[in-house]
Amino acid sequence: MTAPAFAPLFESLEPRKVATGFVFTEGPLWDPSGFLYVSDVDARIHYRVDVETGEKTVIRADSGGANGAVFDSQGRVVICEQDARRVCRYESDGGLTLLADRFEGKRLNRCNDVVRGSGDSLVFTDPDKKALPESEKELGHAAIWKLDADRSLKMLGSDMNHPNGLAFSPDGKTLYVSNSRPDPHLHAYDVASDGSLSGSRVVQEMPYGPAGELDGVPDGLKLDEEGNIFSTGPGGVWIWNSDEELLGVLELPELPANLGWGGADRRTMYVTARTSVYSLRVVTPGIPVQP
């Protein structure tokens, strides 16, 4: 059997099961202390997971539907809570600080995933096309937002149907965003020095499998230091090179929803896949999320 075109990006294509026993895993975020933050979205529980033993420790038993997470410039965890419709920050004393839940008095939709932007800013997606009744949609559209250190919000884009995972290119000049529905695809924008977006374009369609959304949707998204693009999607992890040429789809024992980099060398890919978390070793370090 011919090896897939993406095989050289990995030390091995055999995933290791890190932990299991979840309902629907999301938001993998590796902490330099040696554990992984993992959200069980459907169970509404946020965990710390020991990546060696698989032991799970509950951080919050009512997480507000915690989803994508990132570290801010001071090393604090910032997390999107899709059910609570807000973005929050974990404090060192165990407290929780609300960063954003409204724009011009209107509630956000279902905050999904978040990344570090320029300076102390954060950028997050806020889709509205599923699991939010029409009567509860106050903004009237999905959006990509920039959240500044003073907690002010600026809309960067509202032309995508369901923006989900997002990640910047190594030079910060391109923002990639996965679009989950109804037209599943990988999207891209040009990023200006002030963080504004332009040049909206579709990189590639990511069509659903025979079972529709049950076969997976475009979701979590990360890049490595060479600009290779990794997005969970229909059937597995879709992989493109830095020229945006599709290298193939990596299949896993369970359908993945998100992924993140870990290990001291950032060469461990942690993948949250339905009831379990898996890991694979890669050749090129991922773009860091720690400050």
C-alpha positions in Angstrom: 0.0 0.0 0.0 1.3 3.4 -1.0 1.9 5.7 2.0 -0.3 8.8 2.1 1.2 12.1 0.9 1.0 13.4 4.5 3.0 10.5 6.0 6.3 12.4 6.0 4.7 14.9 8.4 4.4 12.2 11.1 6.8 10.0 13.0 4.1 7.4 13.0 0.6 7.1 11.7 -0.5 4.9 14.6 -2.4 6.9 17.2 -2.0 6.4 20.9 -5.2 6.5 23.0 -4.5 8.9 25.8 -7.8 8.9 27.7 -11.3 7.7 27.2 -14.7 7.5 28.8 -16.0 10.9 27.6 -19.3 11.8 25.9 -18.0 14.3 23.2 -14.5 15.7 23.6 -13.4 19.2 22.5 -10.9 22.0 23.2 -7.5 20.2 23.7 -5.1 22.6 25.3 -1.7 21.4 26.6 -0.3 22.9 29.7 3.5 23.1 30.1 3.0 21.5 33.6 2.4 18.3 31.6 -1.4 17.9 31.5 -4.0 18.5 28.9 -7.2 20.6 29.3 -10.1 18.7 27.7 -13.7 19.7 27.5 -16.5 17.1 27.5 -18.9 19.4 25.8 -22.1 17.3 26.0 -21.5 16.4 29.6 -20.7 20.0 30.4 -17.5 19.1 32.3 -14.0 20.6 31.9 -11.1 18.3 32.8 -7.4 18.2 33.3 -6.1 15.0 31.8 -2.8 13.4 32.7 -1.3 12.6 29.3 0.7 9.6 30.7 -1.9 7.8 32.8 -5.1 9.1 31.2 -6.4 10.1 34.7 -9.1 12.8 34.5 -9.5 15.6 37.1 -12.7 17.7 37.0 -12.0 21.5 36.9 -15.6 22.6 36.5 -18.6 20.3 36.7 -20.9 22.9 35.0 -18.7 24.3 32.3 -21.3 26.2 30.3 -20.5 24.0 27.3 -16.8 24.8 27.3 -15.3 24.4 23.9 -12.2 25.9 22.3 -9.5 27.2 24.6 -6.2 29.1 24.4 -3.7 30.8 26.7 -3.7 34.6 26.8 -0.5 36.7 26.8 -0.1 36.2 30.6 -0.6 32.4 30.5 -4.2 32.3 31.7 -6.7 30.0 30.1 -9.3 31.7 28.0 -12.2 29.5 26.9 -15.3 29.7 24.8 -18.5 28.5 26.5 -21.0 27.8 23.7 -24.0 27.0 25.9 -23.4 30.0 28.1 -22.8 32.1 25.0 -19.7 33.8 26.3 -15.9 33.9 26.5 -14.3 33.6 29.9 -10.9 33.5 31.6 -9.6 31.3 34.4 -7.9 33.1 37.2 -5.0 31.8 39.3 -7.2 31.9 42.5 -9.8 29.6 40.9 -12.1 32.5 39.9 -13.8 33.0 36.5 -13.7 36.3 34.7 -16.3 37.2 32.0 -14.5 38.7 28.9 -17.3 38.9 26.4 -21.0 37.9 26.1 -22.6 40.9 24.2 -21.9 43.3 21.4 -23.8 46.6 21.5 -26.2 45.0 24.0 -27.0 41.9 22.0 -26.0 38.5 23.2 -23.4 36.5 21.3 -24.5 33.3 19.6 -22.5 30.2 20.5 -18.9 31.2 21.0 -16.9 28.3 19.6 -13.1 28.5 19.3 -10.4 31.1 20.2 -6.8 31.9 19.3 -4.3 34.5 20.2 -4.3 37.6 18.0 -1.7 40.4 17.8 -0.5 41.9 21.0 -2.8 41.1 23.9 -5.9 40.5 21.6 -7.8 37.3 21.1 -9.8 36.2 18.0 -12.8 33.9 18.3 -15.6 32.5 16.2 -19.3 32.8 17.0 -21.5 30.6 14.7 -25.3 30.7 15.0 -26.6 28.1 12.5 -27.3 25.1 14.9 -28.7 24.5 18.3 -29.8 28.1 18.8 -33.5 28.7 18.2 -34.3 31.6 15.9 -36.1 33.4 18.7 -32.8 33.5 20.7 -30.6 34.8 17.9 -30.0 38.5 18.8 -27.2 39.4 16.4 -28.8 37.9 13.4 -25.5 36.5 11.9 -22.4 34.5 12.6 -19.2 36.4 13.0 -15.5 36.3 13.7 -14.5 38.7 16.6 -11.4 40.4 17.9 -11.4 40.8 21.7 -8.9 43.4 22.9 -7.3 43.6 26.4 -9.8 46.2 27.5 -12.6 43.7 26.6 -13.9 45.7 23.7 -15.1 43.7 20.7 -14.6 44.4 17.0 -16.3 42.4 14.3 -13.7 41.1 11.8 -16.0 39.3 9.5 -19.6 38.1 9.1 -19.6 36.5 5.7 -19.2 32.9 6.8 -22.2 30.7 7.5 -20.7 28.8 10.4 -17.2 29.8 11.3 -15.7 27.2 13.7 -12.0 26.4 14.2 -9.4 29.0 13.3 -5.7 29.5 13.2 -3.1 31.9 11.9 -0.4 31.1 9.4 3.2 31.2 10.8 3.8 34.8 9.5 0.4 35.9 10.8 -0.7 37.2 7.4 -3.4 34.6 6.8 -6.3 33.5 9.0 -7.7 30.1 8.2 -11.2 29.2 9.4 -13.2 26.0 9.1 -16.8 26.4 8.0 -19.0 23.6 9.4 -22.4 24.1 7.6 -24.3 24.2 5.4 -21.4 24.5 2.9 -18.5 22.6 4.6 -15.1 24.0 3.6 -11.8 25.6 4.6 -11.8 29.4 4.4 -9.1 32.0 4.5 -8.6 35.7 5.0 -5.7 38.1 4.5 -4.7 39.7 7.8 -3.6 43.4 7.9 -1.2 44.8 10.5 -4.1 46.1 12.6 -5.7 42.6 12.6 -8.5 43.5 10.2 -9.5 40.9 7.6 -9.9 41.1 3.8 -9.6 38.9 0.8 -12.2 36.4 2.0 -11.9 33.2 -0.1 -12.7 29.4 -0.1 -9.5 27.3 0.1 -11.2 24.0 -0.5 -14.6 22.3 -0.1 -14.8 19.6 2.6 -17.9 17.7 1.6 -19.8 15.6 4.1 -19.6 11.8 3.9 -22.5 9.5 3.0 -24.1 9.9 6.4 -24.0 13.7 6.2 -22.9 15.5 9.4 -22.7 12.2 11.2 -19.5 11.6 9.3 -18.0 14.7 10.7 -17.9 18.4 9.9 -15.0 20.9 9.4 -14.1 21.8 13.0 -10.9 22.2 14.9 -7.9 23.8 13.1 -4.2 24.1 13.7 -1.0 24.9 11.7 2.6 23.9 12.3 5.7 26.1 12.0 6.1 25.2 8.3 2.6 26.3 7.5 1.1 22.8 7.1 -2.7 23.0 7.8 -4.5 20.4 9.9 -8.3 20.5 10.3 -10.7 17.9 11.7 -13.5 17.3 9.3 -15.5 14.6 7.5 -13.8 11.3 7.9 -10.8 12.4 9.9 -8.1 15.1 10.0 -7.7 16.9 6.7 -4.1 18.0 5.9 -2.8 20.6 3.5 0.7 21.7 2.8 1.8 25.4 3.1 0.8 25.9 -0.6 -2.8 24.8 0.4 -2.5 21.6 -1.6 -4.6 18.8 0.0 -2.3 15.9 1.1 -5.1 13.7 2.3 -7.3 12.7 5.2 -5.9 11.0 8.3 -8.4 8.5 9.7 -8.6 7.8 13.4 -10.4 5.1 15.5 -13.1 7.8 16.2 -14.2 10.9 14.4 -12.2 13.9 15.6 -13.6 17.2 16.5 -10.5 19.2 17.5 -6.7 19.0 17.8 -3.9 20.8 19.5 -0.1 20.7 20.0 1.6 19.5 23.1 4.8 18.3 24.6 7.9 20.3 25.5 8.9 20.3 21.8 5.3 20.9 20.5 5.6 17.8 18.3 2.7 15.8 19.9 -0.6 16.3 18.2 -3.5 15.7 20.6 -6.8 14.9 19.0 -10.2 15.0 20.7 -12.3 12.4 19.0 -15.8 11.7 20.4 -15.3 9.6 23.5 -11.5 9.6 23.6 -8.3 11.6 23.2 -5.6 10.4 20.9 -2.0 11.5 20.2 0.4 11.2 17.3 4.0 12.4 17.0 4.7 14.9 14.2 8.0 16.0 12.7 7.5 19.8 12.7 6.6 21.6 15.8 3.1 23.2 16.0 2.7 26.9 16.2 2.8 27.6 20.0 -0.2 28.7 22.0 1.7 29.4 25.2 3.0 33.0 25.7 
